[in-house]
Amino acid sequence: MKSLSRGVIVAGLLITLAGATAFANVKKSTITLSVDTKVNDTIVKKGMYQVVFDDQTGELSLFKGAKLVAKTAARVEKREMKARGTEVQTILEGMDQKLVGITFGGSYDNVRVGQASMQAGA
């Protein structure tokens, strides 16, 4: 009976831990790039893409259909006002447009590209 109850407790803990990772805050949106844009040393052709940010891993990914086109490290910065719509921020770097950030519609966060999250005590 003791081994059965220990097994049930261990199973419960595993399910709890698995459930906690399943509730990561993942944000998704469709964006349109009007010009070819550099994302983490990858040139992404102009067009429509699904952009996905996983705050648990700190990764921003761009998909064309089911195909992963580009992935980069990103971090979250707070903003004062809620974004009305999804915003794509780029800069001109040499002759290339470079993705520097995305703000998802309805969010109070800016996702900044190319800089991993800072952790205390690191």
Disulfide bonds with the S-S distance in Angstrom:
none
